[in-house]
Amino acid sequence: MIVCATDSVEGTRAVAAAVAALVVEGDLLVLVGDLGAGKTAFTQGFARRLGVDEPVTSPTFTLANRYSGSMTVNHLDAYRVEALADAEDLASPELLEDGVTLVEWGDNILPALPAGHLEIRITLGEGDDDRVLQLTGAGSVWQSRWRLLAESLDTVGVR
């Protein structure tokens, strides 16, 4: 597990950009955290690093947004998903294989997601904009990139 702390929304976005620098087609990121923790802010920094120019917004009501950049960014929200069958439709293999996918509230539908993913758990800190981000690799997908991820986050200065 890698743990880092930020004290601003831009700091959270910088962590996301460091992660985005290492993604490959088919990667899955599971974003976990309370309301207002910074899951969408993370996705904004991530998408910006991948060249997405349009505004990135929470897909709470649409369930899924798709953005074009140097790589397709799929942004899903499982907050309102109540049945596992709906989750399986939302996280269809076809969607997950095209570009990189970030799933807010992904812990709600974990059984419907592939085993190999990067979990980013965002918790509130003491100050209004303080956040603690815990990054955990599930499966072997991130194992070969773990050292590079740690080094990338060190250059951002948030660890």
N, C-alpha and C positions, 0 to 999 in steps of 0.2 A: 504494500500500500504506500502511496505517496500522499503526503498531507501538505497543503500549502494554505496560506492565509492572505487575504486581500483586505484593503480598507477603503475600496471604492468600486463603483460599477466598472470603471475602466480597468481596474486591477483584475476583476473577474473576467472581463473580456480579453485581457492580455493572457491569462491562463488558458482560455479557450483557443486563442490564436496559436499558442505554443503547442497545444494538442493537435490542432488542425494541420500544423506543419508536418505532422507525421502520419496522417491518415492515408489509406489506400481505398480503392473501389471496394465496396462491400462491407466496410467497417460499420459497426453499430455502437452507438454510445447511449447508455441508459442514464438519464438525468433524474436524480432523486432529491427531493427537498420540499419543505413546507411551502405554502403559498407565500410569494414574495421573496423567496430565498435567492433567486437569481438564475433560474433555469433558462428563461428566455434571454436574459442578458448574456449568459454563457453562449447560447446559440447565436446571438448577434455577433459576438466577437469571433466565433468559430466561422460563421458564414462570411464575414468581412475578410478574414484571412484567406478564404478560398475564392475571393473575387466577386462575391455577391454584392451588387450595387443597390438593389432595391431594399426597402425597409423590411426587416424581419420582425414579424409579430407572432404572438402566441396563437397557436391553432386550436385553442380550447373549444371553440364552437364549430370550426370547420374540420377538426380532427387531424388534418394533414395539410401542410403547405410544402411546396416544392420550389426550390430556387436554383437558378443557373449561375454558375461561376466557372472556375477552372475545373470543377467537379460538381455534379448535381448534389444538392443538399436537400435531403428529405427531413422535414421537421414534423414530428407526430406528437400528439398530446393524448395520453391515455387517462386523463383525469375523469372524463365522463363515461368511460367504457365500463360497463357493468357485467357483461357476460363474456366468458372466455372465447366463445365463438365469434363475437364482435371483434375481440382483440386479434384473433387469428386473421380476420379479414383486413384489419388495419395494418398488421405486421406481415403482410403476405410476402412470401419468398421473392417474388418478382420485384417488389418495391425495395426490399432490403438489399438486393443484389445490384441495383442501379445507383451508383454514387455512394454517398455516405449518409447514414440515417441517425438522427438524434431523436430519442423518445423521452419527452417530458412525462413524469409520473410513470416511468417504465417499470418500476417495481410493482405496479398494479397489474401488469400483464406479463410478468417474467416467464411464466410457464409457456407462453405463446411465442417467446423470442428465442433466437438461436443461443446456444450455450456460450459461444465466443463473443464477448463484448467488453467494452470498457465502461465501468460504472463510475459516474461522477456524483458523489453525494455532497450537496451544498447545505451547510447549516449556518444559521445566524450567529454572528459574534456579539460582542458587548456593545460596540458602537452601531449607529444606524446603518452604516454601509459596510461594516466588518462582516466578512464571510470566511468560513473554513471550508476548503474543498478537499475531499478525500477521493483519490483516484485508485480504483481497484480493477485489475484485469481478471476477467472470468474466462476460463478456457486458455488455450495456448496462443490465441490470436495476437495478444499484446506482449507475450513473453519476450519475443525477439526484439521488440522496440522499447522495452522497459528502461534500459540504461539511457537510450537516446531521449526518452520522454523526461527522465529525471534531469538530464543535462539541459534540455530545452527549457524546463521550468526554472532551473538555476539561473539561466541567462535573463529571464524575465524578472528575477529578484523577488519572488513571492514565497519561496520555501523557507 
